[in-house]
Amino acid sequence: MIGKPSWELPLELWDDVIGVGLRSHYVASMLAAPLMIPQQSGLIVNVSSHGSREYLMGVVYGVGKAGVEKLTTDLSHEIREHGVSVVSIWPGLVKSENRLVNAVREPDGRLTLFGLDLQFAETPHFPGRAVVALAADEKRIERSGRAFWVADLARDYGFTDIDGSIPDAEKLHASLKEDAPDFWQDVLGTRAKA
């Protein structure tokens, strides 16, 4: 479905992304908040992406991520006085099991996904470590209501991915805009139209 205009996609995609994806963020937050308010402490972390602010993977994806950002901002406004922080994290390209199954080992040993070298991707541990760092931060309320690239949190808190690196999704995204394999041009919406 990536690379197709939104009007050519099934309307059910909206229900999947908004009715399931965005709603799940909302439900989890609404169920967590009453548990945290009495203790005057807590952290709600939403996983979003820069697709909330610029084109990435299509209209429905962007609307879903923008909704997550609005949930983060507005819930923080309502719950902050109770000592509960709400933030959004933006992982980069994550080397999930699903993506690794679809990856290709190149003759030179590199692992690629649709032509993109996965050396710049992060493991699922990297955003997990971001959540741990935020939870341990006694001043996390100062970050409440905002979105953070996981790489920026790594630099702020001093953690790395399991290989000792700090994968920089923002730099990866910028480099993809300049010279990306066809599939990734479709993801970013940068491929020239015929």
Sequence and secondary structure as in RCSB ss.txt:
>XXXX:A:sequence
MIGKPSWELPLELWDDVIGVGLRSHYVASMLAAPLMIPQQSGLIVNVSSHGSREYLMGVVYGVGKAGVEKLTTDL
SHEIREHGVSVVSIWPGLVKSENRLVNAVREPDGRLTLFGLDLQFAETPHFPGRAVVALAADEKRIERSGRAFWV
ADLARDYGFTDIDGSIPDAEKLHASLKEDAPDFWQDVLGTRAKA
>XXXX:A:secstr
 TTS GGGS THHHIIIIIIIIHHHHHHHHHHHHHHGGGT EEEEEE  GGGTS  S HHHHHHHHHHHHHHHHH
HHHHGGGTEEEEEEE  SB  HHHHHH EE TTS EEETTEEGGG B THHHHHHHHHHHH TTGGGGTT EEEH
HHHHHHHT   TTS    HHHHHHHHHHS  HHHHHHHT S   
